[in-house]
Amino acid sequence: MTPSLVTIDIDGLLRRMARWTTVLGIGAAVALGVWLGGEMALGIVLGAALGYANLWFAARTLRGIVERPHEHRPAPGAKWALPTALLIKWPLFLLALWGILWYLPARPEGVALGVAIALAAASIAALPRSKPPASASS
């Protein structure tokens, strides 16, 4: 196995994503909930939770694929197929989205905004942290 040039702390990234999703989601839910009502706030919170769950599930699954690629390689002459976890992810999340929109009084635009907040939070969490330059000893 060859060492990777770039290592990413997935657990740390997921923690930062959760923190940013919570801060941005609650902030937007409070601000827009006061202005547009509780249904909008509920939609934002549920959409942000669904968006974060989607990203968390994808990160965990892909980390397993990258860490153990030999388990996911097809046999010689066989076609390559996605792991089962990736195949069932979208139907499960679409079912959850349907349940939120059909059974709960959440506004659809709030759910969409919540998912967008989770994506923005993931982008912010993935930004490289600036490190101060090493101080030169005199």
N, CA, C and O atoms as a GROMACS GRO file, in nm:
protein
  552
    1MET      N    1   0.085  -0.117   0.000
    1MET     CA    2   0.000   0.000   0.000
    1MET      C    3   0.089   0.124   0.000
    1MET      O    4   0.182   0.134   0.080
    2THR      N    5   0.062   0.217  -0.090
    2THR     CA    6   0.142   0.338  -0.098
    2THR      C    7   0.086   0.444  -0.004
    2THR      O    8  -0.036   0.459   0.009
    3PRO      N    9   0.175   0.518   0.060
    3PRO     CA   10   0.125   0.622   0.150
    3PRO      C   11   0.063   0.736   0.070
    3PRO      O   12   0.107   0.768  -0.040
    4SER      N   13  -0.037   0.795   0.127
    4SER     CA   14  -0.104   0.905   0.060
    4SER      C   15  -0.030   1.035   0.087
    4SER      O   16   0.028   1.054   0.194
    5LEU      N   17  -0.031   1.123  -0.011
    5LEU     CA   18   0.036   1.252   0.003
    5LEU      C   19  -0.045   1.346   0.092
    5LEU      O   20   0.012   1.428   0.163
    6VAL      N   21  -0.175   1.334   0.087
    6VAL     CA   22  -0.262   1.421   0.166
    6VAL      C   23  -0.345   1.333   0.258
    6VAL      O   24  -0.413   1.241   0.212
    7THR      N   25  -0.341   1.361   0.385
    7THR     CA   26  -0.426   1.290   0.478
    7THR      C   27  -0.531   1.387   0.531
    7THR      O   28  -0.501   1.502   0.564
    8ILE      N   29  -0.652   1.340   0.537
    8ILE     CA   30  -0.762   1.422   0.585
    8ILE      C   31  -0.816   1.357   0.711
    8ILE      O   32  -0.844   1.238   0.714
    9ASP      N   33  -0.830   1.437   0.813
    9ASP     CA   34  -0.889   1.389   0.938
    9ASP      C   35  -1.041   1.391   0.921
    9ASP      O   36  -1.105   1.494   0.945
   10ILE      N   37  -1.099   1.279   0.879
   10ILE     CA   38  -1.242   1.273   0.849
   10ILE      C   39  -1.325   1.298   0.975
   10ILE      O   40  -1.426   1.368   0.969
   11ASP      N   41  -1.282   1.242   1.088
   11ASP     CA   42  -1.359   1.263   1.211
   11ASP      C   43  -1.360   1.411   1.251
   11ASP      O   44  -1.463   1.464   1.292
   12GLY      N   45  -1.244   1.476   1.239
   12GLY     CA   46  -1.237   1.618   1.270
   12GLY      C   47  -1.320   1.701   1.173
   12GLY      O   48  -1.387   1.796   1.212
   13LEU      N   49  -1.316   1.663   1.046
   13LEU     CA   50  -1.396   1.734   0.945
   13LEU      C   51  -1.544   1.718   0.974
   13LEU      O   52  -1.620   1.814   0.963
   14LEU      N   53  -1.587   1.597   1.010
   14LEU     CA   54  -1.728   1.575   1.041
   14LEU      C   55  -1.771   1.652   1.166
   14LEU      O   56  -1.884   1.700   1.173
   15ARG      N   57  -1.681   1.663   1.264
   15ARG     CA   58  -1.714   1.743   1.383
   15ARG      C   59  -1.728   1.891   1.348
   15ARG      O   60  -1.821   1.957   1.395
   16ARG      N   61  -1.637   1.943   1.265
   16ARG     CA   62  -1.648   2.083   1.222
   16ARG      C   63  -1.773   2.104   1.138
   16ARG      O   64  -1.839   2.207   1.149
   17MET      N   65  -1.806   2.006   1.052
   17MET     CA   66  -1.928   2.016   0.972
   17MET      C   67  -2.051   2.020   1.062
   17MET      O   68  -2.143   2.099   1.038
   18ALA      N   69  -2.054   1.937   1.164
   18ALA     CA   70  -2.168   1.936   1.256
   18ALA      C   71  -2.179   2.069   1.329
   18ALA      O   72  -2.289   2.122   1.346
   19ARG      N   73  -2.065   2.123   1.372
   19ARG     CA   74  -2.066   2.250   1.443
   19ARG      C   75  -2.118   2.362   1.353
   19ARG      O   76  -2.204   2.440   1.394
   20TRP      N   77  -2.067   2.371   1.230
   20TRP     CA   78  -2.110   2.476   1.138
   20TRP      C   79  -2.255   2.457   1.095
   20TRP      O   80  -2.328   2.555   1.080
   21THR      N   81  -2.296   2.334   1.074
   21THR     CA   82  -2.436   2.309   1.037
   21THR      C   83  -2.528   2.353   1.149
   21THR      O   84  -2.633   2.413   1.124
   22THR      N   85  -2.491   2.323   1.272
   22THR     CA   86  -2.573   2.362   1.386
   22THR      C   87  -2.581   2.514   1.400
   22THR      O   88  -2.690   2.570   1.416
   23VAL      N   89  -2.466   2.580   1.393
   23VAL     CA   90  -2.464   2.726   1.409
   23VAL      C   91  -2.542   2.794   1.297
   23VAL      O   92  -2.628   2.878   1.323
   24LEU      N   93  -2.512   2.759   1.172
   24LEU     CA   94  -2.580   2.823   1.059
   24LEU      C   95  -2.728   2.785   1.054
   24LEU      O   96  -2.812   2.870   1.024
   25GLY      N   97  -2.759   2.659   1.082
   25GLY     CA   98  -2.897   2.613   1.076
   25GLY      C   99  -2.984   2.678   1.182
   25GLY      O  100  -3.095   2.723   1.153
   26ILE      N  101  -2.935   2.682   1.304
   26ILE     CA  102  -3.013   2.744   1.411
   26ILE      C  103  -3.025   2.895   1.388
   26ILE      O  104  -3.131   2.953   1.411
   27GLY      N  105  -2.917   2.957   1.343
   27GLY     CA  106  -2.923   3.100   1.315
   27GLY      C  107  -3.026   3.133   1.208
   27GLY      O  108  -3.106   3.226   1.224
   28ALA      N  109  -3.024   3.057   1.099
   28ALA     CA  110  -3.122   3.080   0.991
   28ALA      C  111  -3.263   3.045   1.037
   28ALA      O  112  -3.358   3.115   1.001
   29ALA      N  113  -3.278   2.939   1.114
   29ALA     CA  114  -3.410   2.899   1.161
   29ALA      C  115  -3.471   3.005   1.253
   29ALA      O  116  -3.590   3.036   1.242
   30VAL      N  117  -3.391   3.061   1.342
   30VAL     CA  118  -3.441   3.164   1.432
   30VAL      C  119  -3.476   3.290   1.353
   30VAL      O  120  -3.584   3.347   1.369
   31ALA      N  121  -3.384   3.334   1.268
   31ALA     CA  122  -3.406   3.458   1.193
   31ALA      C  123  -3.527   3.446   1.100
   31ALA      O  124  -3.614   3.533   1.100
   32LEU      N  125  -3.533   3.339   1.023
   32LEU     CA  126  -3.644   3.324   0.930
   32LEU      C  127  -3.770   3.274   0.997
   32LEU      O  128  -3.881   3.298   0.948
   33GLY      N  129  -3.755   3.204   1.109
   33GLY     CA  130  -3.873   3.159   1.183
   33GLY      C  131  -3.951   3.276   1.241
   33GLY      O  132  -4.074   3.275   1.241
   34VAL      N  133  -3.880   3.376   1.289
   34VAL     CA  134  -3.946   3.496   1.341
   34VAL      C  135  -4.018   3.569   1.227
   34VAL      O  136  -4.128   3.620   1.245
   35TRP      N  137  -3.953   3.573   1.112
   35TRP     CA  138  -4.007   3.648   0.999
   35TRP      C  139  -4.115   3.571   0.923
   35TRP      O  140  -4.220   3.627   0.889
   36LEU      N  141  -4.090   3.442   0.896
   36LEU     CA  142  -4.179   3.365   0.809
   36LEU      C  143  -4.257   3.253   0.881
   36LEU      O  144  -4.337   3.184   0.817
   37GLY      N  145  -4.236   3.236   1.008
   37GLY     CA  146  -4.316   3.140   1.083
   37GLY      C  147  -4.242   3.012   1.119
   37GLY      O  148  -4.132   2.984   1.071
   38GLY      N  149  -4.306   2.936   1.206
   38GLY     CA  150  -4.248   2.813   1.257
   38GLY      C  151  -4.232   2.703   1.154
   38GLY      O  152  -4.141   2.621   1.165
   39GLU      N  153  -4.319   2.699   1.052
   39GLU     CA  154  -4.306   2.597   0.948
   39GLU      C  155  -4.176   2.613   0.870
   39GLU      O  156  -4.112   2.515   0.833
   40MET      N  157  -4.137   2.740   0.847
   40MET     CA  158  -4.010   2.765   0.777
   40MET      C  159  -3.893   2.723   0.866
   40MET      O  160  -3.799   2.660   0.818
   41ALA      N  161  -3.899   2.757   0.994
   41ALA     CA  162  -3.792   2.720   1.086
   41ALA      C  163  -3.779   2.568   1.095
   41ALA      O  164  -3.668   2.514   1.095
   42LEU      N  165  -3.892   2.499   1.104
   42LEU     CA  166  -3.889   2.352   1.109
   42LEU      C  167  -3.828   2.295   0.981
   42LEU      O  168  -3.749   2.201   0.987
   43GLY      N  169  -3.863   2.350   0.867
   43GLY     CA  170  -3.807   2.305   0.741
   43GLY      C  171  -3.657   2.323   0.735
   43GLY      O  172  -3.585   2.235   0.688
   44ILE      N  173  -3.609   2.437   0.783
   44ILE     CA  174  -3.464   2.464   0.782
   44ILE      C  175  -3.390   2.364   0.871
   44ILE      O  176  -3.288   2.308   0.832
   45VAL      N  177  -3.442   2.343   0.991
   45VAL     CA  178  -3.376   2.251   1.085
   45VAL      C  179  -3.375   2.109   1.030
   45VAL      O  180  -3.272   2.041   1.034
   46LEU      N  181  -3.488   2.063   0.978
   46LEU     CA  182  -3.494   1.926   0.924
   46LEU      C  183  -3.410   1.912   0.797
   46LEU      O  184  -3.345   1.809   0.778
   47GLY      N  185  -3.411   2.014   0.711
   47GLY     CA  186  -3.329   2.009   0.591
   47GLY      C  187  -3.181   2.007   0.623
   47GLY      O  188  -3.104   1.934   0.560
   48ALA      N  189  -3.139   2.087   0.722
   48ALA     CA  190  -2.998   2.088   0.762
   48ALA      C  191  -2.958   1.952   0.822
   48ALA      O  192  -2.849   1.902   0.796
   49ALA      N  193  -3.047   1.894   0.902
   49ALA     CA  194  -3.018   1.762   0.960
   49ALA      C  195  -3.008   1.656   0.851
   49ALA      O  196  -2.919   1.571   0.854
   50LEU      N  197  -3.099   1.661   0.755
   50LEU     CA  198  -3.096   1.564   0.645
   50LEU      C  199  -2.972   1.582   0.559
   50LEU      O  200  -2.908   1.485   0.519
   51GLY      N  201  -2.936   1.707   0.531
   51GLY     CA  202  -2.816   1.734   0.452
   51GLY      C  203  -2.690   1.688   0.523
   51GLY      O  204  -2.601   1.630   0.460
   52TYR      N  205  -2.681   1.713   0.654
   52TYR     CA  206  -2.565   1.667   0.729
   52TYR      C  207  -2.560   1.515   0.733
   52TYR      O  208  -2.453   1.456   0.717
   53ALA      N  209  -2.674   1.451   0.755
   53ALA     CA  210  -2.677   1.304   0.759
   53ALA      C  211  -2.631   1.246   0.626
   53ALA      O  212  -2.559   1.145   0.624
   54ASN      N  213  -2.671   1.307   0.517
   54ASN     CA  214  -2.629   1.262   0.385
   54ASN      C  215  -2.477   1.272   0.370
   54ASN      O  216  -2.413   1.177   0.325
   55LEU      N  217  -2.420   1.385   0.408
   55LEU     CA  218  -2.275   1.403   0.397
   55LEU      C  219  -2.200   1.312   0.493
   55LEU      O  220  -2.095   1.258   0.458
   56TRP      N  221  -2.254   1.293   0.615
   56TRP     CA  222  -2.189   1.204   0.712
   56TRP      C  223  -2.186   1.060   0.658
   56TRP      O  224  -2.084   0.992   0.665
   57PHE      N  225  -2.300   1.015   0.606
   57PHE     CA  226  -2.309   0.878   0.553
   57PHE      C  227  -2.213   0.859   0.435
   57PHE      O  228  -2.146   0.757   0.426
   58ALA      N  229  -2.207   0.957   0.346
   58ALA     CA  230  -2.117   0.948   0.231
   58ALA      C  231  -1.971   0.946   0.276
   58ALA      O  232  -1.891   0.868   0.223
   59ALA      N  233  -1.935   1.030   0.373
   59ALA     CA  234  -1.797   1.034   0.420
   59ALA      C  235  -1.757   0.902   0.485
   59ALA      O  236  -1.647   0.852   0.459
   60ARG      N  237  -1.843   0.846   0.566
   60ARG     CA  238  -1.812   0.718   0.631
   60ARG      C  239  -1.798   0.605   0.529
   60ARG      O  240  -1.707   0.523   0.538
   61THR      N  241  -1.887   0.602   0.433
   61THR     CA  242  -1.882   0.496   0.332
   61THR      C  243  -1.757   0.509   0.245
   61THR      O  244  -1.688   0.410   0.219
   62LEU      N  245  -1.729   0.630   0.201
   62LEU     CA  246  -1.612   0.649   0.115
   62LEU      C  247  -1.482   0.626   0.190
   62LEU      O  248  -1.384   0.580   0.132
   63ARG      N  249  -1.479   0.658   0.319
   63ARG     CA  250  -1.358   0.630   0.397
   63ARG      C  251  -1.333   0.480   0.402
   63ARG      O  252  -1.219   0.436   0.390
   64GLY      N  253  -1.438   0.401   0.419
   64GLY     CA  254  -1.422   0.256   0.418
   64GLY      C  255  -1.372   0.204   0.285
   64GLY      O  256  -1.291   0.110   0.280
   65ILE      N  257  -1.419   0.263   0.176
   65ILE     CA  258  -1.374   0.221   0.043
   65ILE      C  259  -1.227   0.255   0.024
   65ILE      O  260  -1.152   0.174  -0.030
   66VAL      N  261  -1.185   0.374   0.067
   66VAL     CA  262  -1.046   0.416   0.049
   66VAL      C  263  -0.952   0.338   0.140
   66VAL      O  264  -0.841   0.304   0.100
   67GLU      N  265  -0.996   0.311   0.263
   67GLU     CA  266  -0.909   0.238   0.356
   67GLU      C  267  -0.895   0.090   0.321
   67GLU      O  268  -0.791   0.030   0.348
   68ARG      N  269  -0.998   0.030   0.260
   68ARG     CA  270  -0.995  -0.112   0.226
   68ARG      C  271  -1.035  -0.133   0.080
   68ARG      O  272  -1.139  -0.192   0.051
   69PRO      N  273  -0.954  -0.084  -0.012
   69PRO     CA  274  -0.994  -0.094  -0.154
   69PRO      C  275  -0.997  -0.238  -0.205
   69PRO      O  276  -1.071  -0.269  -0.298
   70HIS      N  277  -0.918  -0.326  -0.145
   70HIS     CA  278  -0.914  -0.465  -0.191
   70HIS      C  279  -1.049  -0.535  -0.171
   70HIS      O  280  -1.081  -0.628  -0.244
   71GLU      N  281  -1.127  -0.491  -0.073
   71GLU     CA  282  -1.259  -0.551  -0.049
   71GLU      C  283  -1.361  -0.509  -0.155
   71GLU      O  284  -1.463  -0.576  -0.172
   72HIS      N  285  -1.334  -0.401  -0.224
   72HIS     CA  286  -1.431  -0.346  -0.318
   72HIS      C  287  -1.391  -0.365  -0.465
   72HIS      O  288  -1.463  -0.323  -0.555
   73ARG      N  289  -1.276  -0.428  -0.488
   73ARG     CA  290  -1.234  -0.455  -0.625
   73ARG      C  291  -1.308  -0.576  -0.680
   73ARG      O  292  -1.324  -0.676  -0.610
   74PRO      N  293  -1.352  -0.566  -0.803
   74PRO     CA  294  -1.420  -0.683  -0.861
   74PRO      C  295  -1.321  -0.793  -0.896
   74PRO      O  296  -1.202  -0.768  -0.912
   75ALA      N  297  -1.372  -0.912  -0.908
   75ALA     CA  298  -1.290  -1.024  -0.952
   75ALA      C  299  -1.250  -1.002  -1.097
   75ALA      O  300  -1.319  -0.931  -1.170
   76PRO      N  301  -1.140  -1.061  -1.140
   76PRO     CA  302  -1.099  -1.044  -1.281
   76PRO      C  303  -1.210  -1.088  -1.376
   76PRO      O  304  -1.265  -1.197  -1.363
   77GLY      N  305  -1.241  -1.002  -1.469
   77GLY     CA  306  -1.346  -1.031  -1.567
   77GLY      C  307  -1.485  -0.990  -1.524
   77GLY      O  308  -1.579  -0.994  -1.603
   78ALA      N  309  -1.500  -0.950  -1.397
   78ALA     CA  310  -1.632  -0.908  -1.348
   78ALA      C  311  -1.646  -0.757  -1.359
   78ALA      O  312  -1.547  -0.684  -1.360
   79LYS      N  313  -1.769  -0.713  -1.368
   79LYS     CA  314  -1.793  -0.569  -1.374
   79LYS      C  315  -1.784  -0.510  -1.235
   79LYS      O  316  -1.816  -0.574  -1.135
   80TRP      N  317  -1.740  -0.385  -1.230
   80TRP     CA  318  -1.730  -0.315  -1.104
   80TRP      C  319  -1.868  -0.266  -1.063
   80TRP      O  320  -1.945  -0.219  -1.147
   81ALA      N  321  -1.899  -0.277  -0.936
   81ALA     CA  322  -2.029  -0.232  -0.886
   81ALA      C  323  -2.008  -0.148  -0.761
   81ALA      O  324  -1.912  -0.168  -0.687
   82LEU      N  325  -2.097  -0.055  -0.739
   82LEU     CA  326  -2.090   0.027  -0.619
   82LEU      C  327  -2.120  -0.056  -0.496
   82LEU      O  328  -2.197  -0.152  -0.502
   83PRO      N  329  -2.059  -0.022  -0.384
   83PRO     CA  330  -2.093  -0.090  -0.260
   83PRO      C  331  -2.240  -0.069  -0.226
   83PRO      O  332  -2.300   0.033  -0.262
   84THR      N  333  -2.296  -0.164  -0.157
   84THR     CA  334  -2.439  -0.160  -0.124
   84THR      C  335  -2.476  -0.034  -0.048
   84THR      O  336  -2.584   0.022  -0.069
   85ALA      N  337  -2.388   0.012   0.041
   85ALA     CA  338  -2.420   0.131   0.120
   85ALA      C  339  -2.444   0.252   0.031
   85ALA      O  340  -2.533   0.333   0.059
   86LEU      N  341  -2.367   0.265  -0.076
   86LEU     CA  342  -2.388   0.378  -0.167
   86LEU      C  343  -2.513   0.359  -0.252
   86LEU      O  344  -2.577   0.456  -0.292
   87LEU      N  345  -2.548   0.235  -0.280
   87LEU     CA  346  -2.668   0.210  -0.360
   87LEU      C  347  -2.797   0.236  -0.283
   87LEU      O  348  -2.896   0.279  -0.342
   88ILE      N  349  -2.796   0.209  -0.153
   88ILE     CA  350  -2.920   0.229  -0.077
   88ILE      C  351  -2.931   0.369  -0.016
   88ILE      O  352  -3.035   0.406   0.036
   89LYS      N  353  -2.821   0.446  -0.024
   89LYS     CA  354  -2.822   0.579   0.037
   89LYS      C  355  -2.930   0.668  -0.022
   89LYS      O  356  -3.009   0.726   0.053
   90TRP      N  357  -2.935   0.681  -0.152
   90TRP     CA  358  -3.029   0.775  -0.213
   90TRP      C  359  -3.175   0.735  -0.193
   90TRP      O  360  -3.256   0.822  -0.161
   91PRO      N  361  -3.212   0.610  -0.210
   91PRO     CA  362  -3.353   0.578  -0.180
   91PRO      C  363  -3.392   0.607  -0.035
   91PRO      O  364  -3.503   0.652  -0.008
   92LEU      N  365  -3.301   0.582   0.059
   92LEU     CA  366  -3.331   0.611   0.200
   92LEU      C  367  -3.347   0.761   0.225
   92LEU      O  368  -3.439   0.803   0.295
   93PHE      N  369  -3.259   0.840   0.167
   93PHE     CA  370  -3.269   0.983   0.188
   93PHE      C  371  -3.388   1.044   0.114
   93PHE      O  372  -3.450   1.138   0.164
   94LEU      N  373  -3.421   0.990  -0.001
   94LEU     CA  374  -3.541   1.038  -0.069
   94LEU      C  375  -3.667   0.999   0.008
   94LEU      O  376  -3.764   1.075   0.011
   95LEU      N  377  -3.666   0.882   0.069
   95LEU     CA  378  -3.779   0.841   0.153
   95LEU      C  379  -3.790   0.933   0.275
   95LEU      O  380  -3.901   0.971   0.313
   96ALA      N  381  -3.678   0.968   0.335
   96ALA     CA  382  -3.681   1.060   0.449
   96ALA      C  383  -3.730   1.198   0.406
   96ALA      O  384  -3.808   1.261   0.477
   97LEU      N  385  -3.686   1.244   0.292
   97LEU     CA  386  -3.732   1.373   0.240
   97LEU      C  387  -3.882   1.370   0.214
   97LEU      O  388  -3.953   1.465   0.247
   98TRP      N  389  -3.929   1.263   0.154
   98TRP     CA  390  -4.073   1.248   0.130
   98TRP      C  391  -4.151   1.252   0.261
   98TRP      O  392  -4.255   1.318   0.271
   99GLY      N  393  -4.100   1.181   0.362
   99GLY     CA  394  -4.166   1.179   0.492
   99GLY      C  395  -4.172   1.318   0.556
   99GLY      O  396  -4.273   1.355   0.615
  100ILE      N  397  -4.063   1.392   0.544
  100ILE     CA  398  -4.060   1.529   0.599
  100ILE      C  399  -4.161   1.617   0.528
  100ILE      O  400  -4.237   1.690   0.592
  101LEU      N  401  -4.163   1.610   0.397
  101LEU     CA  402  -4.251   1.699   0.321
  101LEU      C  403  -4.398   1.657   0.327
  101LEU      O  404  -4.486   1.742   0.320
  102TRP      N  405  -4.424   1.530   0.340
  102TRP     CA  406  -4.562   1.482   0.336
  102TRP      C  407  -4.629   1.487   0.474
  102TRP      O  408  -4.744   1.527   0.486
  103TYR      N  409  -4.555   1.446   0.578
  103TYR     CA  410  -4.617   1.428   0.708
  103TYR      C  411  -4.592   1.542   0.807
  103TYR      O  412  -4.665   1.554   0.905
  104LEU      N  413  -4.493   1.624   0.784
  104LEU     CA  414  -4.462   1.731   0.879
  104LEU      C  415  -4.501   1.866   0.820
  104LEU      O  416  -4.504   1.882   0.698
  105PRO      N  417  -4.530   1.963   0.904
  105PRO     CA  418  -4.571   2.094   0.854
  105PRO      C  419  -4.453   2.182   0.813
  105PRO      O  420  -4.459   2.304   0.828
  106ALA      N  421  -4.347   2.122   0.761
  106ALA     CA  422  -4.230   2.198   0.718
  106ALA      C  423  -4.251   2.252   0.577
  106ALA      O  424  -4.307   2.184   0.491
  107ARG      N  425  -4.206   2.374   0.555
  107ARG     CA  426  -4.217   2.433   0.423
  107ARG      C  427  -4.105   2.378   0.333
  107ARG      O  428  -3.991   2.368   0.377
  108PRO      N  429  -4.137   2.342   0.209
  108PRO     CA  430  -4.037   2.283   0.119
  108PRO      C  431  -3.916   2.374   0.095
  108PRO      O  432  -3.803   2.325   0.087
  109GLU      N  433  -3.939   2.506   0.084
  109GLU     CA  434  -3.826   2.596   0.062
  109GLU      C  435  -3.737   2.602   0.186
  109GLU      O  436  -3.617   2.628   0.175
  110GLY      N  437  -3.794   2.579   0.304
  110GLY     CA  438  -3.713   2.572   0.424
  110GLY      C  439  -3.625   2.448   0.425
  110GLY      O  440  -3.509   2.454   0.466
  111VAL      N  441  -3.681   2.336   0.380
  111VAL     CA  442  -3.602   2.213   0.372
  111VAL      C  443  -3.488   2.231   0.272
  111VAL      O  444  -3.374   2.191   0.299
  112ALA      N  445  -3.517   2.290   0.157
  112ALA     CA  446  -3.413   2.314   0.056
  112ALA      C  447  -3.305   2.407   0.111
  112ALA      O  448  -3.186   2.385   0.088
  113LEU      N  449  -3.345   2.510   0.182
  113LEU     CA  450  -3.248   2.601   0.242
  113LEU      C  451  -3.165   2.530   0.348
  113LEU      O  452  -3.045   2.556   0.360
  114GLY      N  453  -3.226   2.442   0.424
  114GLY     CA  454  -3.152   2.366   0.524
  114GLY      C  455  -3.047   2.276   0.462
  114GLY      O  456  -2.936   2.264   0.514
  115VAL      N  457  -3.082   2.211   0.351
  115VAL     CA  458  -2.984   2.126   0.281
  115VAL      C  459  -2.870   2.213   0.227
  115VAL      O  460  -2.753   2.173   0.234
  116ALA      N  461  -2.903   2.330   0.174
  116ALA     CA  462  -2.800   2.421   0.124
  116ALA      C  463  -2.710   2.468   0.239
  116ALA      O  464  -2.590   2.486   0.220
  117ILE      N  465  -2.768   2.489   0.356
  117ILE     CA  466  -2.689   2.529   0.473
  117ILE      C  467  -2.590   2.418   0.510
  117ILE      O  468  -2.475   2.446   0.543
  118ALA      N  469  -2.634   2.292   0.504
  118ALA     CA  470  -2.543   2.181   0.534
  118ALA      C  471  -2.429   2.175   0.433
  118ALA      O  472  -2.315   2.147   0.470
  119LEU      N  473  -2.458   2.202   0.306
  119LEU     CA  474  -2.351   2.204   0.205
  119LEU      C  475  -2.255   2.320   0.229
  119LEU      O  476  -2.133   2.304   0.217
  120ALA      N  477  -2.308   2.437   0.264
  120ALA     CA  478  -2.223   2.552   0.296
  120ALA      C  479  -2.137   2.522   0.419
  120ALA      O  480  -2.019   2.558   0.423
  121ALA      N  481  -2.196   2.458   0.518
  121ALA     CA  482  -2.122   2.423   0.639
  121ALA      C  483  -2.009   2.325   0.607
  121ALA      O  484  -1.900   2.335   0.664
  122ALA      N  485  -2.034   2.232   0.517
  122ALA     CA  486  -1.928   2.138   0.476
  122ALA      C  487  -1.816   2.212   0.406
  122ALA      O  488  -1.698   2.181   0.426
  123SER      N  489  -1.851   2.309   0.324
  123SER     CA  490  -1.748   2.388   0.254
  123SER      C  491  -1.665   2.469   0.353
  123SER      O  492  -1.543   2.475   0.342
  124ILE      N  493  -1.732   2.531   0.449
  124ILE     CA  494  -1.660   2.610   0.549
  124ILE      C  495  -1.571   2.519   0.633
  124ILE      O  496  -1.456   2.554   0.663
  125ALA      N  497  -1.622   2.404   0.672
  125ALA     CA  498  -1.544   2.311   0.755
  125ALA      C  499  -1.422   2.257   0.681
  125ALA      O  500  -1.322   2.222   0.743
  126ALA      N  501  -1.430   2.250   0.549
  126ALA     CA  502  -1.320   2.194   0.471
  126ALA      C  503  -1.213   2.298   0.437
  126ALA      O  504  -1.107   2.262   0.385
  127LEU      N  505  -1.240   2.425   0.465
  127LEU     CA  506  -1.139   2.526   0.437
  127LEU      C  507  -1.014   2.498   0.518
  127LEU      O  508  -1.022   2.461   0.635
  128PRO      N  509  -0.898   2.514   0.454
  128PRO     CA  510  -0.775   2.486   0.528
  128PRO      C  511  -0.757   2.588   0.641
  128PRO      O  512  -0.785   2.706   0.626
  129ARG      N  513  -0.712   2.539   0.751
  129ARG     CA  514  -0.686   2.627   0.865
  129ARG      C  515  -0.549   2.692   0.846
  129ARG      O  516  -0.452   2.625   0.812
  130SER      N  517  -0.544   2.820   0.867
  130SER     CA  518  -0.415   2.889   0.853
  130SER      C  519  -0.336   2.867   0.981
  130SER      O  520  -0.386   2.887   1.092
  131LYS      N  521  -0.215   2.827   0.963
  131LYS     CA  522  -0.128   2.803   1.078
  131LYS      C  523  -0.026   2.916   1.084
  131LYS      O  524   0.024   2.961   0.981
  132PRO      N  525   0.004   2.962   1.204
  132PRO     CA  526   0.104   3.067   1.213
  132PRO      C  527   0.241   3.012   1.175
  132PRO      O  528   0.272   2.896   1.201
  133PRO      N  529   0.323   3.096   1.114
  133PRO     CA  530   0.456   3.048   1.075
  133PRO      C  531   0.537   3.012   1.199
  133PRO      O  532   0.521   3.070   1.306
  134ALA      N  533   0.622   2.914   1.181
  134ALA     CA  534   0.707   2.870   1.292
  134ALA      C  535   0.799   2.984   1.332
  134ALA      O  536   0.863   3.046   1.246
  135SER      N  537   0.805   3.010   1.459
  135SER     CA  538   0.892   3.121   1.504
  135SER      C  539   1.037   3.077   1.497
  135SER      O  540   1.074   2.966   1.538
  136ALA      N  541   1.117   3.167   1.445
  136ALA     CA  542   1.260   3.137   1.431
  136ALA      C  543   1.327   3.162   1.564
  136ALA      O  544   1.310   3.268   1.625
  137SER      N  545   1.402   3.065   1.609
  137SER     CA  546   1.475   3.081   1.736
  137SER      C  547   1.601   3.159   1.710
  137SER      O  548   1.676   3.128   1.618
  138SER      N  549   1.625   3.260   1.791
  138SER     CA  550   1.747   3.341   1.773
  138SER      C  551   1.848   3.304   1.874
  138SER      O  552   1.957   3.361   1.876
   0.00000   0.00000   0.00000
